[in-house]
Amino acid sequence: MNQKSLLIVESPTKVKTIQQHLGKEYDVISCVGHVKDLPKNDLGIDLENDFKIKLAVLPDKKDFIAELRKKSKTADRVLVATDPDREGEAIASHLATEIPEEKLDRVQFTEITKAGINEGINNVRDINHDLVAAQTARRVIDRLVGYKVSPVLWATLQSNMNFVSTNLSAGRVQSAAVKMIVDQDRLRAKFISTNYFDLKADLRKGDSKENFNATLLKVDGLKVASSNDFDSKTGELKNKDVLLLTESQSDELVKELKSGNWIVTDIKKKPRTSNPKPPFTTSTLQQEASRKLRSSARQTMSIAQKLYENGFITYMRTDSTHLSDEAISGSRKVIKSLYGDEFLPENPKQYTTKVRNAQEAHEAIRPAHRVFRTVEDVKAELGDEAGKLYDLIWKRTVASQMKSAKLEQTSITIKNQKAEFRANGQMILFPGYMKVYVEGRDNPDKDLANKERILPALEISERLNCITLEPNSHSTKPPARFTEASLVKALEENGIGRPSTFASILGTIVRRGYVDRKNGKLSPTYLGLAVTQLLENHFTNLVSKEFTVKMEDGLDEVSRGELDAIPFMKNFYKGG
């Protein structure tokens, strides 16, 4: 009698689906994440012996390890199918130490579908030891940071602040993220708000019943100050060659212009092409779900995990915008059947990934299967919240393969005595991808209407009727507080952390009481300010964006096999 092959995945949710596809020849079990880590009450790192680590089986995984050893002895093959990323590779390496070497195979599934599972099973590979080395280096550095800083936080703050109910901690990524939020608040505190005025005219062509508006642009040839003329960080006027209108000046100008004629002096039209956005990466999915679904990064990743494990989407931790031939073919079939040939480009669109770490980049997040499942399928199986996120992924993927939108922008200059006004309009000539998806908006049809500002057909020297003319008061606004979406974007742009860790970073800094999350806005707490101030004074590197970026880049180089982990860790430990 042939023995079954043993297959190990991370998540228990995948077990049933994979077991159904593979049948009785396989025994599928789940390790539920990491099985080994550095010991809890000991450094676990030999600083004198090339940072050799001492791994301990996690207390709640002892039974699983015993079961793994037992099943591995009798299994024909043992396939380790942990997630295809840095952490998943480390888990595979830790599991491998408990499995007979001659039976061990490493496989990966980028989607939990019959085709995806078969592809994984048929493409056995070795464990990627560069990825493992990078994960080990990250864990060593994070442990050393914790051991070095935590006692100082305790001695300086925790023992003197009675309201602190959680254990204080610092980390090279979370501390840099908190500092970004603190720095934003410091800018807000220093910001000086300035009031400025312009004029808004409601104009009408001849006996038309439709009004359009125009805004004061120049007086006596001098540009009137607008929001772009102020420093967004300080609120101060940065462009001195503009006219800063006061309330009394704007009132006086209204009186002067009331008796004047409104004459069209210039009409400019120019075409504009709007291209679709690439399909989702982990980071852009978190940003869009935050904007459109008001979903936190943690909620988004939790729902995306369920969609992946149940075979609805591809792997959700990725820096890549690449789509496979299967995904492109699936998208083009959808476009042809739902929207027609006029929306289908002659050639498929390919997007280049702006990621240096190619080994950790997979396909973009997109619907799984050759024929994409419907939103109704997802809602029926996983509920409304999963359906909404899948809908977002489905639309973004399909839109990425549609034709660009064609627009026409119109700019009309209208003069009245010494004042020059500007009216701007936009027409959508062909909606293209906007028919399906517009970034940052819920309803594409409604947004198409919002994007159109129709101006009447006018001619040079034509005289217009002024229906209303009134001063418009404005005040400069301080830099906006971070939202989860804007912080995720800033973390990615600054190279702090990796998209797969953004959700846990945000969760940690809120849970530890360093940051408040109210109405979608992130602001530092008194504790967050105190911890940041302490780190700035005594552990400058920990809150330095440049240091954190240098560390992440180094870890990426280790994962690609371009840098040896041991000199990298030595350099860090010695303060390099």
C-alpha positions as a Python dict, from the first residue, in 0.01 Angstrom:
ca = {
    (1, 'M'): (0, 0, 0),
    (2, 'N'): (136, 340, -103),
    (3, 'Q'): (182, 593, 173),
    (4, 'K'): (17, 934, 141),
    (5, 'S'): (221, 1245, 78),
    (6, 'L'): (209, 1506, 355),
    (7, 'L'): (150, 1870, 258),
    (8, 'I'): (190, 2156, 509),
    (9, 'V'): (33, 2499, 466),
    (10, 'E'): (27, 2799, 701),
    (11, 'S'): (-343, 2867, 728),
    (12, 'P'): (-608, 2614, 842),
    (13, 'T'): (-860, 2781, 609),
    (14, 'K'): (-667, 2653, 306),
    (15, 'V'): (-665, 2290, 423),
    (16, 'K'): (-1018, 2196, 313),
    (17, 'T'): (-990, 2359, -33),
    (18, 'I'): (-648, 2208, -109),
    (19, 'Q'): (-752, 1866, 24),
    (20, 'Q'): (-1056, 1866, -208),
    (21, 'H'): (-841, 1944, -511),
    (22, 'L'): (-562, 1696, -430),
    (23, 'G'): (-779, 1406, -316),
    (24, 'K'): (-694, 1108, -96),
    (25, 'E'): (-330, 1077, -204),
    (26, 'Y'): (-240, 1373, 17),
    (27, 'D'): (-274, 1450, 386),
    (28, 'V'): (-301, 1831, 417),
    (29, 'I'): (-224, 1990, 755),
    (30, 'S'): (-172, 2348, 878),
    (31, 'C'): (105, 2487, 1099),
    (32, 'V'): (-87, 2815, 1164),
    (33, 'G'): (202, 3057, 1109),
    (34, 'H'): (542, 3049, 1278),
    (35, 'V'): (638, 2737, 1473),
    (36, 'K'): (974, 2855, 1610),
    (37, 'D'): (1116, 3184, 1731),
    (38, 'L'): (1385, 3330, 1953),
    (39, 'P'): (1323, 3238, 2320),
    (40, 'K'): (1097, 3478, 2509),
    (41, 'N'): (1308, 3531, 2822),
    (42, 'D'): (1654, 3515, 2672),
    (43, 'L'): (1837, 3712, 2401),
    (44, 'G'): (1883, 3390, 2201),
    (45, 'I'): (2165, 3542, 1991),
    (46, 'D'): (2534, 3455, 2028),
    (47, 'L'): (2695, 3794, 1969),
    (48, 'E'): (3045, 3646, 1979),
    (49, 'N'): (2972, 3372, 1727),
    (50, 'D'): (2844, 3540, 1408),
    (51, 'F'): (2502, 3612, 1559),
    (52, 'K'): (2412, 3245, 1571),
    (53, 'I'): (2053, 3216, 1689),
    (54, 'K'): (1889, 2975, 1927),
    (55, 'L'): (1537, 2892, 1811),
    (56, 'A'): (1276, 2749, 2043),
    (57, 'V'): (952, 2575, 1949),
    (58, 'L'): (666, 2809, 2039),
    (59, 'P'): (473, 2674, 2340),
    (60, 'D'): (145, 2643, 2148),
    (61, 'K'): (317, 2457, 1859),
    (62, 'K'): (473, 2170, 2054),
    (63, 'D'): (182, 1936, 1975),
    (64, 'F'): (198, 2028, 1605),
    (65, 'I'): (575, 1958, 1590),
    (66, 'A'): (518, 1619, 1754),
    (67, 'E'): (246, 1541, 1496),
    (68, 'L'): (472, 1661, 1211),
    (69, 'R'): (760, 1436, 1319),
    (70, 'K'): (527, 1137, 1346),
    (71, 'K'): (358, 1190, 1008),
    (72, 'S'): (686, 1271, 832),
    (73, 'K'): (827, 930, 927),
    (74, 'T'): (550, 740, 746),
    (75, 'A'): (477, 983, 461),
    (76, 'D'): (598, 911, 108),
    (77, 'R'): (692, 1281, 51),
    (78, 'V'): (663, 1592, 266),
    (79, 'L'): (573, 1908, 74),
    (80, 'V'): (611, 2240, 254),
    (81, 'A'): (368, 2491, 100),
    (82, 'T'): (405, 2790, 331),
    (83, 'D'): (338, 3136, 187),
    (84, 'P'): (567, 3259, -95),
    (85, 'D'): (731, 3549, 90),
    (86, 'R'): (1018, 3616, 333),
    (87, 'E'): (829, 3504, 645),
    (88, 'G'): (682, 3201, 469),
    (89, 'E'): (1030, 3093, 355),
    (90, 'A'): (1158, 3118, 714),
    (91, 'I'): (867, 2903, 837),
    (92, 'A'): (950, 2649, 565),
    (93, 'S'): (1312, 2644, 682),
    (94, 'H'): (1207, 2593, 1046),
    (95, 'L'): (971, 2309, 948),
    (96, 'A'): (1245, 2149, 733),
    (97, 'T'): (1459, 2085, 1043),
    (98, 'E'): (1189, 1843, 1165),
    (99, 'I'): (1148, 1654, 835),
    (100, 'P'): (1375, 1381, 688),
    (101, 'E'): (1583, 1560, 424),
    (102, 'E'): (1532, 1297, 154),
    (103, 'K'): (1153, 1341, 174),
    (104, 'L'): (1144, 1721, 176),
    (105, 'D'): (1007, 1927, -116),
    (106, 'R'): (930, 2301, -120),
    (107, 'V'): (628, 2413, -323),
    (108, 'Q'): (432, 2738, -339),
    (109, 'F'): (77, 2834, -434),
    (110, 'T'): (14, 3183, -572),
    (111, 'E'): (-358, 3106, -592),
    (112, 'I'): (-572, 2843, -421),
    (113, 'T'): (-744, 2711, -732),
    (114, 'K'): (-719, 2371, -901),
    (115, 'A'): (-486, 2517, -1167),
    (116, 'G'): (-280, 2709, -908),
    (117, 'I'): (-241, 2404, -682),
    (118, 'N'): (-145, 2175, -972),
    (119, 'E'): (111, 2428, -1091),
    (120, 'G'): (262, 2446, -740),
    (121, 'I'): (277, 2067, -696),
    (122, 'N'): (445, 2025, -1036),
    (123, 'N'): (710, 2291, -970),
    (124, 'V'): (911, 2166, -674),
    (125, 'R'): (1202, 2390, -571),
    (126, 'D'): (1461, 2420, -296),
    (127, 'I'): (1414, 2642, 7),
    (128, 'N'): (1547, 2988, -79),
    (129, 'H'): (1821, 3034, 180),
    (130, 'D'): (1879, 3398, 83),
    (131, 'L'): (1521, 3479, 181),
    (132, 'V'): (1565, 3284, 504),
    (133, 'A'): (1886, 3473, 582),
    (134, 'A'): (1705, 3804, 528),
    (135, 'Q'): (1424, 3703, 764),
    (136, 'T'): (1674, 3586, 1025),
    (137, 'A'): (1869, 3913, 998),
    (138, 'R'): (1547, 4111, 1038),
    (139, 'R'): (1450, 3909, 1346),
    (140, 'V'): (1798, 3945, 1500),
    (141, 'I'): (1803, 4322, 1445),
    (142, 'D'): (1451, 4364, 1586),
    (143, 'R'): (1543, 4155, 1893),
    (144, 'L'): (1862, 4356, 1954),
    (145, 'V'): (1667, 4683, 1924),
    (146, 'G'): (1405, 4558, 2171),
    (147, 'Y'): (1664, 4443, 2425),
    (148, 'K'): (1855, 4768, 2399),
    (149, 'V'): (1567, 5015, 2410),
    (150, 'S'): (1287, 4858, 2614),
    (151, 'P'): (1468, 4884, 2953),
    (152, 'V'): (1531, 5255, 2887),
    (153, 'L'): (1165, 5313, 2802),
    (154, 'W'): (1065, 5132, 3120),
    (155, 'A'): (1309, 5316, 3345),
    (156, 'T'): (1241, 5660, 3197),
    (157, 'L'): (874, 5661, 3111),
    (158, 'Q'): (673, 5358, 3216),
    (159, 'S'): (771, 5366, 3583),
    (160, 'N'): (689, 5739, 3601),
    (161, 'M'): (364, 5749, 3402),
    (162, 'N'): (83, 5590, 3596),
    (163, 'F'): (-162, 5595, 3304),
    (164, 'V'): (54, 5363, 3091),
    (165, 'S'): (-124, 5027, 3086),
    (166, 'T'): (70, 4849, 2810),
    (167, 'N'): (434, 4745, 2791),
    (168, 'L'): (626, 5012, 2603),
    (169, 'S'): (829, 4903, 2305),
    (170, 'A'): (1030, 5052, 2024),
    (171, 'G'): (1121, 4908, 1687),
    (172, 'R'): (1308, 5032, 1385),
    (173, 'V'): (990, 5045, 1172),
    (174, 'Q'): (717, 5130, 1423),
    (175, 'S'): (923, 5408, 1582),
    (176, 'A'): (996, 5568, 1244),
    (177, 'A'): (622, 5549, 1160),
    (178, 'V'): (524, 5715, 1491),
    (179, 'K'): (784, 5987, 1432),
    (180, 'M'): (628, 6063, 1091),
    (181, 'I'): (292, 6115, 1264),
    (182, 'V'): (455, 6326, 1540),
    (183, 'D'): (641, 6538, 1283),
    (184, 'Q'): (315, 6602, 1098),
    (185, 'D'): (159, 6724, 1422),
    (186, 'R'): (458, 6949, 1489),
    (187, 'L'): (412, 7106, 1144),
    (188, 'R'): (44, 7161, 1224),
    (189, 'A'): (133, 7331, 1553),
    (190, 'K'): (376, 7570, 1382),
    (191, 'F'): (144, 7646, 1092),
    (192, 'I'): (28, 8006, 1058),
    (193, 'S'): (-308, 8035, 883),
    (194, 'T'): (-349, 8321, 636),
    (195, 'N'): (-675, 8463, 500),
    (196, 'Y'): (-693, 8566, 137),
    (197, 'F'): (-969, 8660, -106),
    (198, 'D'): (-1063, 8626, -470),
    (199, 'L'): (-1387, 8686, -662),
    (200, 'K'): (-1629, 8437, -808),
    (201, 'A'): (-1858, 8534, -1095),
    (202, 'D'): (-2164, 8340, -1212),
    (203, 'L'): (-2188, 8414, -1584),
    (204, 'R'): (-2438, 8334, -1855),
    (205, 'K'): (-2424, 8329, -2236),
    (206, 'G'): (-2691, 8549, -2400),
    (207, 'D'): (-3038, 8413, -2326),
    (208, 'S'): (-2912, 8074, -2206),
    (209, 'K'): (-3061, 7945, -1880),
    (210, 'E'): (-2740, 7771, -1769),
    (211, 'N'): (-2482, 7954, -1556),
    (212, 'F'): (-2112, 7879, -1541),
    (213, 'N'): (-1859, 8019, -1295),
    (214, 'A'): (-1531, 8199, -1343),
    (215, 'T'): (-1270, 8293, -1082),
    (216, 'L'): (-1062, 8611, -1061),
    (217, 'L'): (-715, 8541, -1202),
    (218, 'K'): (-542, 8881, -1242),
    (219, 'V'): (-588, 9249, -1153),
    (220, 'D'): (-391, 9502, -1361),
    (221, 'G'): (-187, 9213, -1500),
    (222, 'L'): (-80, 9097, -1154),
    (223, 'K'): (-177, 8741, -1055),
    (224, 'V'): (-415, 8714, -759),
    (225, 'A'): (-287, 8487, -480),
    (226, 'S'): (-432, 8136, -476),
    (227, 'S'): (-367, 7831, -255),
    (228, 'N'): (-65, 7728, -467),
    (229, 'D'): (117, 8051, -373),
    (230, 'F'): (138, 7957, -4),
    (231, 'D'): (387, 7717, 157),
    (232, 'S'): (182, 7406, 241),
    (233, 'K'): (398, 7336, 549),
    (234, 'T'): (413, 7684, 707),
    (235, 'G'): (115, 7871, 562),
    (236, 'E'): (339, 8162, 460),
    (237, 'L'): (320, 8332, 121),
    (238, 'K'): (607, 8185, -82),
    (239, 'N'): (543, 8374, -405),
    (240, 'K'): (592, 8747, -350),
    (241, 'D'): (498, 8839, -709),
    (242, 'V'): (125, 8804, -647),
    (243, 'L'): (-154, 9027, -524),
    (244, 'L'): (-279, 8925, -177),
    (245, 'L'): (-635, 9058, -183),
    (246, 'T'): (-783, 9174, 149),
    (247, 'E'): (-1154, 9168, 228),
    (248, 'S'): (-1191, 9545, 179),
    (249, 'Q'): (-1004, 9534, -154),
    (250, 'S'): (-1225, 9250, -280),
    (251, 'D'): (-1543, 9439, -175),
    (252, 'E'): (-1419, 9750, -355),
    (253, 'L'): (-1338, 9549, -668),
    (254, 'V'): (-1690, 9400, -676),
    (255, 'K'): (-1835, 9755, -678),
    (256, 'E'): (-1600, 9861, -961),
    (257, 'L'): (-1678, 9561, -1182),
    (258, 'K'): (-2056, 9569, -1141),
    (259, 'S'): (-2089, 9837, -1412),
    (260, 'G'): (-1833, 9688, -1652),
    (261, 'N'): (-1874, 9458, -1952),
    (262, 'W'): (-1778, 9089, -1942),
    (263, 'I'): (-1593, 9005, -2266),
    (264, 'V'): (-1445, 8670, -2378),
    (265, 'T'): (-1081, 8740, -2475),
    (266, 'D'): (-928, 8393, -2515),
    (267, 'I'): (-1041, 8032, -2563),
    (268, 'K'): (-796, 7742, -2537),
    (269, 'K'): (-884, 7377, -2593),
    (270, 'K'): (-647, 7087, -2548),
    (271, 'P'): (-691, 6710, -2553),
    (272, 'R'): (-597, 6503, -2249),
    (273, 'T'): (-550, 6131, -2214),
    (274, 'S'): (-613, 5962, -1879),
    (275, 'N'): (-454, 5618, -1844),
    (276, 'P'): (-582, 5339, -1619),
    (277, 'K'): (-402, 5263, -1295),
    (278, 'P'): (-200, 4940, -1268),
    (279, 'P'): (-358, 4643, -1091),
    (280, 'F'): (-327, 4633, -712),
    (281, 'T'): (-17, 4574, -504),
    (282, 'T'): (-52, 4519, -128),
    (283, 'S'): (11, 4887, -63),
    (284, 'T'): (-226, 5030, -325),
    (285, 'L'): (-501, 4785, -219),
    (286, 'Q'): (-471, 4905, 141),
    (287, 'Q'): (-481, 5269, 29),
    (288, 'E'): (-786, 5228, -196),
    (289, 'A'): (-978, 5013, 54),
    (290, 'S'): (-916, 5283, 314),
    (291, 'R'): (-1047, 5555, 80),
    (292, 'K'): (-1337, 5370, -76),
    (293, 'L'): (-1446, 5119, 188),
    (294, 'R'): (-1325, 5303, 503),
    (295, 'S'): (-1141, 4982, 588),
    (296, 'S'): (-829, 4978, 807),
    (297, 'A'): (-512, 4818, 670),
    (298, 'R'): (-556, 4531, 916),
    (299, 'Q'): (-919, 4471, 811),
    (300, 'T'): (-824, 4485, 443),
    (301, 'M'): (-548, 4228, 483),
    (302, 'S'): (-768, 4001, 694),
    (303, 'I'): (-1043, 4000, 428),
    (304, 'A'): (-787, 3965, 145),
    (305, 'Q'): (-641, 3661, 326),
    (306, 'K'): (-987, 3497, 329),
    (307, 'L'): (-1037, 3575, -40),
    (308, 'Y'): (-699, 3418, -120),
    (309, 'E'): (-751, 3112, 99),
    (310, 'N'): (-1091, 3047, -55),
    (311, 'G'): (-959, 3065, -409),
    (312, 'F'): (-1106, 3401, -515),
    (313, 'I'): (-786, 3609, -557),
    (314, 'T'): (-413, 3557, -604),
    (315, 'Y'): (-163, 3596, -320),
    (316, 'M'): (-224, 3926, -141),
    (317, 'R'): (131, 4017, -26),
    (318, 'T'): (303, 4146, -335),
    (319, 'D'): (493, 4448, -468),
    (320, 'S'): (426, 4353, -829),
    (321, 'T'): (188, 4507, -1085),
    (322, 'H'): (256, 4226, -1335),
    (323, 'L'): (-40, 4024, -1468),
    (324, 'S'): (-6, 3670, -1601),
    (325, 'D'): (-127, 3576, -1950),
    (326, 'E'): (-420, 3399, -1783),
    (327, 'A'): (-523, 3719, -1597),
    (328, 'I'): (-491, 3934, -1910),
    (329, 'S'): (-696, 3684, -2112),
    (330, 'G'): (-963, 3673, -1838),
    (331, 'S'): (-979, 4054, -1823),
    (332, 'R'): (-1006, 4093, -2201),
    (333, 'K'): (-1293, 3841, -2217),
    (334, 'V'): (-1481, 4039, -1950),
    (335, 'I'): (-1423, 4370, -2133),
    (336, 'K'): (-1537, 4227, -2467),
    (337, 'S'): (-1854, 4069, -2328),
    (338, 'L'): (-1961, 4348, -2089),
    (339, 'Y'): (-1841, 4665, -2262),
    (340, 'G'): (-1771, 4577, -2625),
    (341, 'D'): (-1475, 4594, -2861),
    (342, 'E'): (-1452, 4974, -2850),
    (343, 'F'): (-1321, 4951, -2491),
    (344, 'L'): (-1069, 4677, -2570),
    (345, 'P'): (-715, 4790, -2667),
    (346, 'E'): (-555, 4618, -2964),
    (347, 'N'): (-269, 4488, -2747),
    (348, 'P'): (-275, 4389, -2377),
    (349, 'K'): (-134, 4644, -2132),
    (350, 'Q'): (171, 4545, -1928),
    (351, 'Y'): (279, 4745, -1624),
    (352, 'T'): (636, 4770, -1502),
    (353, 'T'): (685, 4709, -1133),
    (354, 'K'): (872, 4980, -943),
    (355, 'V'): (1020, 4729, -703),
    (356, 'R'): (1385, 4639, -661),
    (357, 'N'): (1327, 4318, -473),
    (358, 'A'): (1226, 4096, -762),
    (359, 'Q'): (1255, 3774, -559),
    (360, 'E'): (972, 3879, -333),
    (361, 'A'): (758, 4021, -613),
    (362, 'H'): (486, 3796, -751),
    (363, 'E'): (185, 3866, -968),
    (364, 'A'): (-38, 4164, -885),
    (365, 'I'): (-345, 4105, -667),
    (366, 'R'): (-620, 4002, -907),
    (367, 'P'): (-919, 3765, -933),
    (368, 'A'): (-810, 3401, -951),
    (369, 'H'): (-920, 3150, -1218),
    (370, 'R'): (-924, 3174, -1596),
    (371, 'V'): (-1284, 3293, -1577),
    (372, 'F'): (-1317, 3542, -1290),
    (373, 'R'): (-1576, 3455, -1026),
    (374, 'T'): (-1860, 3705, -973),
    (375, 'V'): (-1906, 3938, -675),
    (376, 'E'): (-2229, 3750, -598),
    (377, 'D'): (-2030, 3423, -567),
    (378, 'V'): (-1803, 3587, -310),
    (379, 'K'): (-2089, 3742, -111),
    (380, 'A'): (-2272, 3409, -99),
    (381, 'E'): (-1964, 3228, 37),
    (382, 'L'): (-1783, 3491, 246),
    (383, 'G'): (-2032, 3775, 309),
    (384, 'D'): (-2078, 4140, 208),
    (385, 'E'): (-1744, 4279, 333),
    (386, 'A'): (-1548, 4025, 131),
    (387, 'G'): (-1774, 4096, -166),
    (388, 'K'): (-1694, 4469, -152),
    (389, 'L'): (-1317, 4412, -144),
    (390, 'Y'): (-1337, 4154, -424),
    (391, 'D'): (-1544, 4402, -629),
    (392, 'L'): (-1265, 4658, -587),
    (393, 'I'): (-999, 4406, -699),
    (394, 'W'): (-1215, 4284, -991),
    (395, 'K'): (-1279, 4639, -1119),
    (396, 'R'): (-918, 4755, -1082),
    (397, 'T'): (-790, 4446, -1269),
    (398, 'V'): (-1040, 4475, -1554),
    (399, 'A'): (-997, 4855, -1583),
    (400, 'S'): (-617, 4812, -1605),
    (401, 'Q'): (-669, 4629, -1937),
    (402, 'M'): (-914, 4880, -2091),
    (403, 'K'): (-851, 5168, -2330),
    (404, 'S'): (-743, 5505, -2194),
    (405, 'A'): (-1004, 5777, -2144),
    (406, 'K'): (-1004, 6072, -2385),
    (407, 'L'): (-1091, 6416, -2251),
    (408, 'E'): (-1096, 6772, -2379),
    (409, 'Q'): (-1003, 7056, -2145),
    (410, 'T'): (-1122, 7410, -2215),
    (411, 'S'): (-984, 7728, -2060),
    (412, 'I'): (-1174, 8056, -2121),
    (413, 'T'): (-1039, 8401, -2028),
    (414, 'I'): (-1296, 8673, -1959),
    (415, 'K'): (-1206, 9039, -1900),
    (416, 'N'): (-1389, 9315, -1718),
    (417, 'Q'): (-1194, 9643, -1711),
    (418, 'K'): (-868, 9576, -1518),
    (419, 'A'): (-979, 9230, -1398),
    (420, 'E'): (-918, 8899, -1575),
    (421, 'F'): (-1127, 8591, -1489),
    (422, 'R'): (-1077, 8226, -1582),
    (423, 'A'): (-1338, 7954, -1645),
    (424, 'N'): (-1222, 7595, -1682),
    (425, 'G'): (-1422, 7313, -1835),
    (426, 'Q'): (-1372, 6949, -1921),
    (427, 'M'): (-1558, 6710, -2149),
    (428, 'I'): (-1521, 6334, -2160),
    (429, 'L'): (-1499, 6238, -2526),
    (430, 'F'): (-1452, 5866, -2456),
    (431, 'P'): (-1474, 5719, -2102),
    (432, 'G'): (-1249, 5417, -2160),
    (433, 'Y'): (-1147, 5253, -1830),
    (434, 'M'): (-1346, 5514, -1633),
    (435, 'K'): (-1658, 5322, -1733),
    (436, 'V'): (-1551, 5061, -1477),
    (437, 'Y'): (-1322, 5220, -1222),
    (438, 'V'): (-1204, 5561, -1106),
    (439, 'E'): (-942, 5574, -830),
    (440, 'G'): (-1068, 5712, -499),
    (441, 'R'): (-1436, 5698, -597),
    (442, 'D'): (-1718, 5453, -529),
    (443, 'N'): (-1943, 5508, -830),
    (444, 'P'): (-1778, 5532, -1175),
    (445, 'D'): (-2095, 5665, -1345),
    (446, 'K'): (-2141, 5935, -1082),
    (447, 'D'): (-1773, 6022, -1101),
    (448, 'L'): (-1783, 6057, -1479),
    (449, 'A'): (-2051, 6322, -1426),
    (450, 'N'): (-1834, 6491, -1161),
    (451, 'K'): (-1536, 6492, -1398),
    (452, 'E'): (-1733, 6680, -1662),
    (453, 'R'): (-1761, 7058, -1636),
    (454, 'I'): (-1946, 7165, -1946),
    (455, 'L'): (-1894, 7522, -2068),
    (456, 'P'): (-2121, 7681, -2330),
    (457, 'A'): (-1996, 7731, -2685),
    (458, 'L'): (-1843, 8076, -2680),
    (459, 'E'): (-1659, 8299, -2925),
    (460, 'I'): (-1380, 8557, -2886),
    (461, 'S'): (-1521, 8908, -2814),
    (462, 'E'): (-1857, 8763, -2709),
    (463, 'R'): (-2027, 8960, -2433),
    (464, 'L'): (-2158, 8770, -2130),
    (465, 'N'): (-2416, 8846, -1864),
    (466, 'C'): (-2305, 8851, -1500),
    (467, 'I'): (-2568, 8697, -1273),
    (468, 'T'): (-2377, 8725, -944),
    (469, 'L'): (-2035, 8854, -841),
    (470, 'E'): (-1911, 8811, -488),
    (471, 'P'): (-1591, 8791, -282),
    (472, 'N'): (-1465, 8447, -191),
    (473, 'S'): (-1287, 8410, 142),
    (474, 'H'): (-1017, 8144, 183),
    (475, 'S'): (-776, 8048, 459),
    (476, 'T'): (-466, 7834, 427),
    (477, 'K'): (-505, 7494, 591),
    (478, 'P'): (-236, 7322, 798),
    (479, 'P'): (-88, 6995, 666),
    (480, 'A'): (-356, 6729, 694),
    (481, 'R'): (-321, 6461, 959),
    (482, 'F'): (-229, 6123, 820),
    (483, 'T'): (-507, 5881, 737),
    (484, 'E'): (-425, 5510, 716),
    (485, 'A'): (-420, 5545, 336),
    (486, 'S'): (-184, 5845, 332),
    (487, 'L'): (45, 5692, 598),
    (488, 'V'): (71, 5366, 403),
    (489, 'K'): (157, 5572, 93),
    (490, 'A'): (418, 5775, 286),
    (491, 'L'): (574, 5460, 439),
    (492, 'E'): (605, 5303, 95),
    (493, 'E'): (742, 5621, -67),
    (494, 'N'): (1001, 5656, 210),
    (495, 'G'): (1098, 5287, 196),
    (496, 'I'): (999, 5229, 561),
    (497, 'G'): (886, 4872, 625),
    (498, 'R'): (736, 4658, 352),
    (499, 'P'): (374, 4644, 227),
    (500, 'S'): (324, 4307, 395),
    (501, 'T'): (407, 4467, 733),
    (502, 'F'): (213, 4797, 704),
    (503, 'A'): (-108, 4656, 857),
    (504, 'S'): (74, 4515, 1162),
    (505, 'I'): (275, 4840, 1208),
    (506, 'L'): (-46, 5046, 1215),
    (507, 'G'): (-212, 4797, 1450),
    (508, 'T'): (87, 4799, 1688),
    (509, 'I'): (124, 5178, 1721),
    (510, 'V'): (-250, 5218, 1790),
    (511, 'R'): (-265, 4921, 2031),
    (512, 'R'): (33, 5044, 2232),
    (513, 'G'): (-129, 5382, 2277),
    (514, 'Y'): (127, 5583, 2074),
    (515, 'V'): (-130, 5695, 1817),
    (516, 'D'): (-502, 5776, 1829),
    (517, 'R'): (-726, 5680, 1539),
    (518, 'K'): (-1038, 5899, 1528),
    (519, 'N'): (-1267, 5952, 1229),
    (520, 'G'): (-1002, 5795, 1009),
    (521, 'K'): (-731, 6042, 1119),
    (522, 'L'): (-409, 5943, 1298),
    (523, 'S'): (-271, 6173, 1568),
    (524, 'P'): (4, 6114, 1828),
    (525, 'T'): (-92, 6068, 2192),
    (526, 'Y'): (99, 6226, 2479),
    (527, 'L'): (269, 5889, 2526),
    (528, 'G'): (362, 5873, 2156),
    (529, 'L'): (515, 6221, 2181),
    (530, 'A'): (710, 6128, 2497),
    (531, 'V'): (847, 5804, 2349),
    (532, 'T'): (946, 5977, 2023),
    (533, 'Q'): (1118, 6259, 2214),
    (534, 'L'): (1314, 6007, 2422),
    (535, 'L'): (1421, 5812, 2113),
    (536, 'E'): (1520, 6132, 1931),
    (537, 'N'): (1744, 6228, 2224),
    (538, 'H'): (1904, 5889, 2293),
    (539, 'F'): (1844, 5652, 1997),
    (540, 'T'): (1848, 5882, 1696),
    (541, 'N'): (1880, 5603, 1439),
    (542, 'L'): (1560, 5437, 1555),
    (543, 'V'): (1345, 5731, 1448),
    (544, 'S'): (1555, 5823, 1145),
    (545, 'K'): (1386, 5758, 811),
    (546, 'E'): (1725, 5733, 642),
    (547, 'F'): (1847, 5466, 886),
    (548, 'T'): (1527, 5263, 850),
    (549, 'V'): (1543, 5281, 470),
    (550, 'K'): (1908, 5175, 476),
    (551, 'M'): (1815, 4873, 690),
    (552, 'E'): (1526, 4771, 461),
    (553, 'D'): (1744, 4807, 151),
    (554, 'G'): (2012, 4595, 319),
    (555, 'L'): (1760, 4322, 402),
    (556, 'D'): (1640, 4328, 42),
    (557, 'E'): (1998, 4286, -79),
    (558, 'V'): (2042, 3988, 157),
    (559, 'S'): (1719, 3834, 23),
    (560, 'R'): (1850, 3867, -333),
    (561, 'G'): (2184, 3707, -241),
    (562, 'E'): (2376, 4030, -310),
    (563, 'L'): (2485, 4086, 51),
    (564, 'D'): (2605, 3847, 321),
    (565, 'A'): (2382, 3862, 629),
    (566, 'I'): (2661, 3831, 889),
    (567, 'P'): (2863, 4143, 795),
    (568, 'F'): (2531, 4327, 757),
    (569, 'M'): (2427, 4239, 1116),
    (570, 'K'): (2776, 4317, 1250),
    (571, 'N'): (2764, 4658, 1085),
    (572, 'F'): (2425, 4728, 1243),
    (573, 'Y'): (2537, 4611, 1588),
    (574, 'K'): (2842, 4834, 1579),
    (575, 'G'): (2630, 5133, 1481),
    (576, 'G'): (2699, 5140, 1106),
}
